[in-house]
Amino acid sequence: MAGKPYKGQKRGAGRHVQLPEWLQASEAWATLKPGPRALYVEIKRRFNGSNNGHILLSHRDAATALSVHRNTVGPYFDELQDRGFIRMTQSHYLGPSGIGQTSHWALEELPTDNLKSAPKSFMSWRENQNPRTENRTPRHNGCDTPCPDRARDRRSVLKIVT
């Protein structure tokens, strides 16, 4: 009895990038701008299931993939690192033969290849909010209160001019 005939011809859905609901529900993701989101998807696209901590993506390759200038993606990487979505495991350097080596990245939502658990530091990220206090101290020269003498001087100047 032969096996199922369609197994050899079967075509899967192909590779895909999975963004879990809990990641999308985090405050760090909800307040993230579209550029860094697209960069995160591109980094995750290069993750093959076993290379976390060794994901290679240079600024030029990221700029080409996102169709932006190469100087634009630098702040995107910085914002993703500040919020805790990615971590640089190895910095870029000039190799022994004079050929530049790109940075290695790790996704913080997944365990790394050395079996350390995922830190998920983006879950504890909070946006800095500096609310204004209602009880402010007045300025030193009294600029907060209108001065009746100044208003009277302005009116007299206007009368002379008109």
Protein Blocks (a to p, Z undefined) as FASTA:
>chain_A
ZZdfklmmpccebjaddddfklmmpmklmmpcfklmmmmmmmmmmpgojagoiaccdfkl
mmmmnopafklmmmmmmmmmmnopaccfbdcdddfkopacddddddfkbccfkopacfkl
mmmpccddddddfbdcddfkopmpccfklmmmmmmmmmmmZZ
